[in-house]
Amino acid sequence: MTWTEIMKFIAATLVSVGGATVIILGLAKWFGDFISKRLLDNYKNKHENDLEGIKK
């Protein structure tokens, strides 16, 4: 192998790993936002129901 081939291989490896990292981070952020929104909505609904019960 020549130095050019080695450098091309290293560059291709870094690009493929970097691309996968971007996809994984994007999915993790989306899933985290989705779960946190659901939890916050559940918490908010529970407290609104409790407040309505106190008001009656």
C-alpha positions, 0 to 999 in steps of 0.5 A, a space after each residue: 500500500 502506498 501512502 496515498 492509499 493509506 490516507 484515502 482509507 483513513 479519510 474514508 473511515 473517518 467520514 463513515 464514522 462521522 456520518 454515523 455519529 451525526 445520525 445517531 446523535 440526531 436520533 438520540 436528540 429527537 428521542 430525548 425531546 419526544 420522551 421529555 415532552 411526554 413526561 412533561 405533559 403527563 406531569 402537567 395533566 396530573 397537577 391540573 387534575 389535582 388542582 381541579 379536585 382541590 377547587 371543587 
